[in-house]
Amino acid sequence: MTYILKPQLHHPKLATNNLGFTRRDYEGSVSTLCAGCGHDSISSAIIQAVFELELPPHRIAKLSGIGCSSKTPDYFLGASHGFNTVHGRMPSVLTGANLANKDLIYLGVSGDGDSASIGLGQFAHAVRRGVNMLYIVENNGVYGLTKGQFSATSDKGSKSKKGVVNHDAGIDLVGVALQLGATFVGRSFSGDKDQLVPLIKAGLAHKGAAFIDVISPCVQFNNHVGSTKSFDYVREHNEAVNRLDVIPPRAPIHVDYAPGETVMVTQHDGSILSLHKLAELYDPSDRAQALGFLQSKQAKGEIVTGLLYVDPQAGDLHEALDTVDTPLNALAGDALTPGSTALAKINAGLR
């Protein structure tokens, strides 16, 4: 894989955040993806989100699998921790890293082939266990590295670039995430940065399993007439359920939540999501309604984007396991090996 470093020099008057970092400080190497690839737009949105959240790069761990999408962590957060796993196995590696060091912020980047096919079981278990992470799937509906075969998320009836019709039902990862218990579920479009950046910011701030499915057209193999993941198709069928923004941490604000008004959903760390309810009677805190709304729009051939579900009281895997406050990788030897006396007490309690 070609790795081209960007020049370190930048304009001295570039805007900085409160940490003193410019947006350039959150970039990575030069992208080798096709010109116009939606994945590059997602990388740009991630860079913008982390810059605005003012997160130190060294506190972020980015992990990926195999595929065009899994190459993208090279193109953002070059000063962060990174690990590129084997095909479909990113979620288990992320889970292990999270258990070892819960002080890092975990960002998993995957694709529809990596997560919905060979890695579907891995994806399912990471989500249902509530691993504290933001899991982004860059969904283009094809295997771009192997010349455009249908992926598991390709819609039934869609056509390939060669005119072949897909006869298999597509897997909707948003619906799967909702059913498995993800506590933050959203969908966006790579060409809608105004929506995507706030979603990423909110997902990074959320405690628990946060999942965002991003429709990202493949300009080479899946951006033609007949594809349901092309730029034109998504723009024509996109229905945003809410307008998103993230307000810096502050005391909780309570407002009435009615159609056409705004609801503030307080996150675990005090940050707040400002949601403008555009859909009649839509409630992002109602998991069952989110599933029903998603399925009703799918039946009409419409793609729902926005924040579909959030649980403001969500916990994570460490709470479920009742781990100690100190990250496990920082525990001293006496805490990890308490000795024969402690072992005898444990054995006695099991008799």
Secondary structure as UniProt FT lines:
FT   TURN            12..13
FT   TURN            18..19
FT   HELIX           23..26
FT   TURN            35..36
FT   HELIX           38..53
FT   HELIX           57..59
FT   STRAND          60..64
FT   HELIX           68..71
FT   HELIX           72..75
FT   TURN            78..79
FT   STRAND          81..84
FT   TURN            87..88
FT   HELIX           90..100
FT   TURN            102..103
FT   STRAND          105..111
FT   HELIX           112..116
FT   TURN            117..119
FT   HELIX           120..128
FT   TURN            129..130
FT   STRAND          133..139
FT   STRAND          142..143
FT   HELIX           144..146
FT   STRAND          149..150
FT   TURN            152..153
FT   TURN            156..157
FT   TURN            161..162
FT   HELIX           173..180
FT   STRAND          184..189
FT   TURN            190..191
FT   HELIX           193..205
FT   STRAND          209..215
FT   TURN            219..221
FT   TURN            225..226
FT   TURN            228..229
FT   HELIX           231..237
FT   STRAND          238..240
FT   STRAND          242..247
FT   TURN            259..260
FT   STRAND          262..266
FT   TURN            268..269
FT   STRAND          272..277
FT   TURN            280..281
FT   TURN            284..285
FT   HELIX           287..299
FT   TURN            300..301
FT   STRAND          303..310
FT   TURN            312..313
FT   HELIX           317..321
FT   HELIX           328..330
FT   HELIX           333..336
FT   HELIX           340..349
//
